[in-house]
Amino acid sequence: MSDWLPSLQTATPQEGFELAILLARKGVGYTQPSEDVRKKLRPVYEENADSLTLASQVIATHFQTVAAANNYWK
């Protein structure tokens, strides 16, 4: 594994949200390392409202963590 996350610190909430998305995507990549399998599964969930809602919840959880690490950009 490479060091791809040197810090949770971001300059702005927008950057924090983008980091939260990256964290969610990296989590999927670590959970299912095969790109071929991920591509095969994508049609199953990409138009499923429940799956998309759950993905949004994962991003929101990561954003809470990033926001707290940045003292809510105060």
N, C-alpha and C positions, 0 to 999 in steps of 0.2 A: 504494500500500500504506500502510495506517495502522500506526502504532507500537503494536502490541498486546502486545509482550513487553519490558517495561522491565527485567526482571531474571530470573535463574534462582533468585534467593534466595527461600526459603519458610521459614515459621516451624516447620513440622513435616514429618515424612515423609509424612503423609497429604496435605498440601497439595502436596508434591513429586510424589506419585503422580498427583494430579489435574492438575498442570501437565504431567506426561509424557503423559497422555491428551490434553490440549489440544494439545500439540505434534504428536502423531500425527494428530489430526483436522485441524489446520491444514495439515499436510503433504499430506493428501489433497485438501484444498480448493485448495491452490496447484497441485497436480499436475493436478487435474481441476476447473477453476473452474465448470463448468456443474452447477448443482444438479439440473437435469432429468436429465442423464446419470448423476449419482451415484445418484439415486433409481431410475433404470432398472436400474442395475447391482446395486443392493443385494440383490435376491432371488437373484442368482447366487451371492453369497458369504455371505449371512447365516446359512445353514444348512450351510455347508461347513466341516467341522472343520479342514481344512488351512488355509483362508483365515483362520479365527478364530485358529488357533495362530500364524500369521504376523503377524497384527495384534497379538497379545499380545507377540510378540518385538520388534516395533517399539516398543511402549510400554515394554517392559523396557529397551531400549537408551536411550530417552529418560530413563527413570528413573535409569539409571546416571549419565548426564550431569548431571542435576539433583542427585543425591545428592553427586557429587563437587564440584559448585559450592557445595554447602552444607556441605562438610567432614563429610559423613555425619551431620549434626546433632549433632556432639560438643559 
